[in-house]
Amino acid sequence: MQPIEEDVSQQKAFSPMIFLGIDISATGTRALALELESAAVLAESFCPHRWIEGLPEGHREQDPLRWVEAVDHAVRQCLAGIPAQREKIAGIGVSGCTQGIVVLDRENRVVRPTKMPGDFSAKRQAEEIARTFGGSPGMIELAGNPLSADCAAAQCLWLKQHEPYHFQRAALILPIKDFINYWLTGEVATDAGMASASGLLDVRQRQWSADICTLIDLRLPEWLPPIKTSLEPCGSLRKALADGWGLDPQTVVSLGSGAPMLSCLAAGCVAPEKVSLELGTSGTLSGVSRTPSVDLRGEVAALCDATGQWLASAITANAVTAPEMVRRHYGWSPEAFEEMIAASSPGAEGLLLLPYVTGEKTPNLPEASGVLHGITLDNFTPANLARATTEGVALGLGYGLSRMRELGFDPQEIQLTGIAAGSQVTRQLLADVLGTSVVALSSPQGAAFGAAFHAALTFFRHSGETLTIDEMAQYLVIVDESTRCQPNPSNHSLYQDLISRQQYLVDTLHPAGFL
């Protein structure tokens, strides 16, 4: 096989294409235009979403029809930035939250608002389903994962029990991304990646679990979308939209996937030896495998990726929340916060924080609170507290990586993306904790970029091109070598001890009801 540079240059010579990526998150819709020839984002736009107000505590909902408006607005704004290049647009990809369902009736009308990530109103229903199959161990044996309170399975049962009138109207139940794809193409389908976070999928078989679905309702299997192969097109852009946006009606719309899957793709995590870490609203370690990586303890999520493989994901929910809490408390700027971390030595002179201020996912402590341990008259300083908070998050990620290593992952480097990737202090701390090289990317990142990337992959596969996923990733995903940090062996040894200490506190306090 020829070197990747030659393969790509040949492709570029006859196909200067543009692909649109759309990401529907809880905060808003982002659209971007990725030019394949330059591997650059030519235009980008964002349209915020509105929350439904006045809901009971624990409820977080949005109106799906507002997403349609947001996508239309964001795409039009994005296309306005490239008015002379619309004819180069060859494909569209869509990403969306993995939590949340859109319920449609027989006339394709939205039955009710969608419960969004962080809506825990269906907690009791998640427990009820899990209990039927033997709790979390039974769910893992049956489907590969324990149930979360905001997964589709729990939300379906909540709807049946709390709003039976709305449930009786249901004719089609779609994840957020697939609802938008339905609007774009008129085709009903989903991918295994999005489905794997629903609580309704047998992850090992990449099929809806008949046992779970029929427990909720015998009609549920009929209401769920068919699962297509990951790189199979969803369909072509509807003519009305194509005309309105000034695009070719033959523009291919890929199946897309969930935001975690496409963020992972955007980081170049496409082969088994790759592991990426995204520090956004949470800290997400992701690794691709050719076989399901099922964690019998339920701490590492076993998911399907966006390319036909499987994904192991360890999530630290407080990666941003806990440091931001301390930063705001002292009124520090981000730069001042970093200076405080650097002013304290590794180990924060004995201060150790369990940073579970909003509960935690890895380890699985959804109702935990934070604990500051080891306070003395000498070490209780602002600098030590800043470092202990950041270390507490990093230690949680270190624990997550140790669990992934037990499942067979052994990365030679971690590719870092997200808001903290530009911090040398954070990168070095992570390298010391994780015990492996950490490097940031200079290429665009995030789920919208991953959606455009996925649209390109789908287009090439659909067109019979021979460009592989790994070759495409090598071209589009660029490592910034100037940011690479190597682990300090003595610091790594210290942090390994602190990970054990942190987990000992968890194992002691949680069973006793103090965490």
C-alpha positions, 0 to 999 in steps of 0.5 A, spaced: 500 500 500 502 506 498 504 511 503 497 515 506 500 522 503 500 519 496 493 516 497 490 522 500 493 527 495 490 522 489 484 523 492 484 530 493 486 531 486 479 529 483 475 531 489 475 537 493 469 536 497 465 539 503 461 535 508 457 538 513 457 536 521 451 537 525 451 536 533 444 537 537 447 537 544 443 539 550 445 547 550 444 548 542 445 546 535 452 546 532 453 546 524 460 546 521 463 545 514 469 541 513 473 541 507 476 535 505 482 538 501 485 542 506 482 538 512 479 545 515 473 548 517 471 553 513 464 555 516 461 554 523 455 556 527 451 555 533 444 556 535 442 555 542 436 551 545 431 553 550 429 549 556 422 548 558 421 551 565 417 550 571 418 542 571 418 539 578 425 537 581 429 532 577 426 533 570 430 536 564 426 537 558 426 540 551 421 541 545 424 537 539 420 542 534 425 547 537 431 542 534 428 542 527 428 550 527 435 550 530 438 545 525 435 549 520 437 556 522 444 553 524 445 550 517 443 556 513 448 560 517 453 555 516 452 555 509 452 563 508 459 563 510 461 559 504 456 561 499 460 560 492 462 553 495 455 549 496 456 545 490 462 542 493 457 539 499 457 531 498 454 529 505 451 531 511 452 527 518 448 528 525 450 527 532 446 528 538 445 526 545 445 519 547 440 520 552 433 522 550 427 520 546 422 523 541 415 520 541 411 520 534 404 518 533 401 515 527 401 522 523 408 524 525 406 529 530 411 529 537 407 526 542 410 530 548 417 534 550 423 530 550 427 528 557 434 530 556 441 528 559 441 529 567 433 528 567 433 523 573 425 522 573 425 515 571 430 513 576 425 508 579 423 505 572 430 504 571 431 500 578 424 496 576 427 494 570 433 492 572 430 488 578 426 484 574 433 481 571 437 480 577 439 487 578 446 490 575 449 484 574 443 481 571 443 487 566 450 486 564 449 479 563 443 480 558 445 486 555 452 488 556 451 494 561 447 496 567 441 501 566 442 509 568 436 513 570 436 517 564 436 512 558 431 510 553 429 504 557 427 507 563 424 513 560 419 509 556 417 505 562 416 512 565 411 514 560 407 508 560 406 509 567 406 516 568 402 518 562 399 512 559 395 517 554 401 519 551 404 512 551 398 510 547 399 515 542 406 512 540 407 509 533 415 511 533 420 512 538 427 515 536 433 518 539 434 525 538 439 524 532 435 519 528 429 524 529 433 529 526 435 524 520 428 523 519 426 530 518 432 530 513 431 524 509 424 521 511 428 515 512 427 511 519 433 508 522 438 508 527 446 506 528 448 501 533 452 506 537 446 511 538 442 504 540 448 502 545 446 507 550 439 506 550 439 500 555 434 497 550 440 494 546 444 487 546 451 490 545 454 484 544 449 482 538 448 489 536 440 488 536 434 490 540 434 486 546 427 482 545 427 481 553 428 488 555 423 491 550 417 486 551 418 487 559 416 494 558 411 493 552 409 488 547 409 493 542 415 497 543 419 493 538 415 495 533 416 502 535 423 502 535 427 504 528 431 498 525 439 498 526 443 499 520 450 498 519 454 504 521 457 506 515 451 505 511 447 512 508 441 514 512 438 516 505 438 523 501 436 530 503 429 531 502 428 535 496 424 541 500 430 542 504 435 541 498 432 547 495 431 551 501 438 550 502 441 550 495 444 543 495 444 537 491 438 533 492 442 527 492 446 529 498 448 523 502 446 523 509 450 518 513 447 515 519 451 519 524 451 517 531 451 519 538 456 525 541 461 520 545 462 516 539 463 521 534 467 525 539 471 519 539 472 519 531 474 526 531 480 524 536 482 519 531 480 513 536 479 508 530 483 502 532 484 498 537 491 501 540 488 508 540 485 511 547 482 518 547 480 523 553 475 528 552 475 534 557 468 537 556 463 537 560 465 531 563 472 527 562 471 521 557 476 516 556 474 512 550 478 506 547 476 502 540 476 494 540 474 489 535 470 485 540 465 487 546 469 490 552 464 488 557 465 490 564 462 485 569 463 491 575 459 496 570 464 501 571 466 502 564 460 502 559 460 497 553 458 501 547 458 500 539 462 505 536 461 509 529 465 505 525 462 498 526 467 496 532 466 497 539 467 502 544 469 502 552 468 508 555 470 511 562 466 517 564 468 522 570 462 526 571 466 532 575 472 533 570 470 540 570 464 541 575 469 540 581 475 545 579 470 550 576 467 550 583 473 551 587 475 557 581 469 560 582 469 560 590 476 564 590 474 568 584 480 566 580 481 566 572 483 560 569 490 562 568 490 564 576 487 557 577 493 554 573 498 558 577 495 556 584 496 548 581 503 549 579 505 553 586 503 546 590 507 540 589 504 533 587 500 530 592 498 537 595 501 536 601 496 530 603 490 533 601 486 528 597 479 530 594 473 525 592 470 530 587 464 527 587 460 534 587 454 531 582 455 524 583 459 520 579 459 515 574 466 512 574 466 509 580 459 508 579 456 513 585 450 516 582 448 519 589 455 521 592 458 527 594 465 530 595 469 529 601 476 532 602 480 528 606 487 529 610 486 536 612 492 539 617 493 546 619 499 546 615 496 544 608 489 547 608 491 553 603 488 555 597 494 552 592 493 545 595 486 545 595 486 547 587 491 542 586 487 537 590 481 538 586 485 537 579 488 531 582 482 528 585 479 529 578 485 526 574 485 520 579 478 518 577 481 518 570 487 514 572 482 509 576 478 509 569 484 507 565 486 502 570 479 499 569 480 499 561 487 496 562 484 490 566 479 489 559 485 489 555 487 496 553 494 498 553 495 505 550 502 508 548 499 515 548 493 518 550 490 523 545 487 529 549 481 534 546 476 539 549 477 545 553 483 543 558 487 540 552 491 547 551 493 547 559 500 544 559 499 544 567 493 539 566 497 535 560 503 534 565 498 532 571 494 527 566 501 524 564 503 523 571 497 520 573 495 516 567 503 513 566 503 514 559 504 520 554 499 525 553 498 529 547 493 534 544 490 535 537 491 541 533 486 539 528 478 541 529 475 537 535 468 535 537 462 531 535 460 536 530 467 535 526 466 527 528 459 528 524 462 531 518 468 526 518 463 520 519 459 523 513 465 523 509 467 516 511 459 514 509 460 517 502 466 514 500 464 507 502 457 508 498 461 511 492 466 505 492 472 508 494 478 504 497 480 510 502 480 506 509 477 509 516 484 509 519 487 512 513 482 518 513 483 519 520 491 520 519 489 525 514 484 529 518 486 528 525 493 532 527 497 531 533 500 537 536 507 534 538 509 541 541 504 539 547 506 532 548 507 531 555 511 524 558 510 521 565 514 523 571 516 516 574 516 518 581 510 522 580 506 516 577 508 512 583 506 517 588 499 518 584 498 510 583 498 510 591 493 516 591 489 512 586 489 506 591 488 511 597 482 514 593 479 508 592 480 505 599 476 511 601 470 510 596 470 502 598 470 504 606 465 510 606 460 508 600 457 501 603 457 505 610 452 510 607 457 516 608 458 517 601 
